[in-house]
């Protein structure tokens, strides 16, 4: 008998997509840590992931001590041109979205 698996697939899809987003954002954070200019290591250690809700995550480059991630990324009048590390990491990892989606969907 051929049964309809659509309800089962829909029920697991949210979890699969959330896992995919989590994997992707962790990869962005890891790559950003490798790309960030290293002086004291404080900014590198401050790069972390925050969950905003189901399937929604942010990579944060900074904390209370290393608050200057945006200045390193984009530059300023006083510090000069930026040394991008977060956007290049995101662009590089963006290429993996298709691979992660295929892997998540093939198991359904």
KOLFI-595909 format. One record per residue (C-alpha): residue in three letters; x, y, z. Coordinates in steps of 0.02 Angstrom, whole numbers, padded with zeros to 5 digits, always signed. Example, Ala and Ser with C-alpha at 12.3 -4.5 7.8 and 13.67 -1.06 7.14 Angstrom:
BEGIN
ala+00615-00225+00390;ser+00684-00053+00357;
END
This chain:
BEGIN
unk+00000+00000+00000;unk+00064+00171-00047;unk+00034+00292+00095;unk+00050+00480+00091;unk+00207+00534+00187;unk+00174+00720+00165;unk+00108+00751+00342;unk+00260+00660+00414;unk+00380+00761+00304;unk+00298+00925+00351;unk+00308+00881+00536;unk+00497+00853+00527;unk+00538+00991+00402;unk+00546+01132+00531;unk+00671+01035+00636;unk+00775+00991+00483;unk+00779+01172+00424;unk+00822+01234+00599;unk+00966+01109+00607;unk+01025+01165+00435;unk+01022+01349+00485;unk+01114+01308+00647;unk+01249+01212+00553;unk+01270+01352+00428;unk+01282+01492+00555;unk+01408+01394+00660;unk+01514+01372+00503;unk+01505+01561+00471;unk+01559+01597+00650;unk+01703+01473+00639;unk+01764+01545+00475;unk+01747+01724+00542;unk+01859+01674+00689;unk+01990+01615+00564;unk+01977+01774+00459;unk+01969+01908+00595;unk+02130+02009+00614;unk+02221+01945+00767;unk+02299+02065+00889;unk+02250+02014+01065;unk+02127+01876+01020;unk+01985+01962+01114;unk+01879+01991+00959;unk+01913+01816+00895;unk+01852+01744+01061;unk+01700+01859+01060;unk+01629+01792+00895;unk+01479+01688+00943;unk+01308+01628+00885;unk+01144+01684+00959;unk+00977+01601+00925;unk+00839+01726+00887;unk+00699+01601+00867;unk+00661+01442+00773;unk+00770+01438+00617;unk+00839+01612+00652;unk+01017+01639+00712;unk+01142+01782+00716;unk+01331+01782+00715;unk+01387+01916+00837;unk+01563+01986+00821;unk+01590+02064+00990;unk+01541+02070+01172;unk+01557+02192+01317;unk+01747+02184+01311;unk+01775+02169+01124;unk+01641+02291+01066;unk+01734+02350+00911;unk+01695+02211+00786;unk+01597+02330+00674;unk+01745+02450+00667;unk+01864+02311+00615;unk+01738+02249+00485;unk+01693+02417+00408;unk+01830+02536+00464;unk+01812+02712+00529;unk+01882+02885+00502;unk+02004+02858+00645;unk+02054+02677+00614;unk+02057+02683+00425;unk+01986+02557+00304;unk+01899+02403+00369;unk+01971+02229+00371;unk+01816+02127+00328;unk+01806+01956+00408;unk+01621+01925+00442;unk+01545+01964+00271;unk+01678+01863+00177;unk+01644+01716+00295;unk+01458+01731+00261;unk+01485+01741+00072;unk+01598+01589+00073;unk+01478+01484+00178;unk+01327+01541+00076;unk+01389+01424-00059;unk+01353+01277+00059;unk+01167+01313+00075;unk+01121+01201-00072;unk+01228+01059-00005;unk+01153+01071+00169;unk+00975+01082+00100;unk+01000+00927-00007;unk+01071+00831+00140;unk+00927+00884+00254;unk+00793+00843+00127;unk+00861+00675+00069;unk+00834+00601+00242;unk+00649+00646+00244;
END
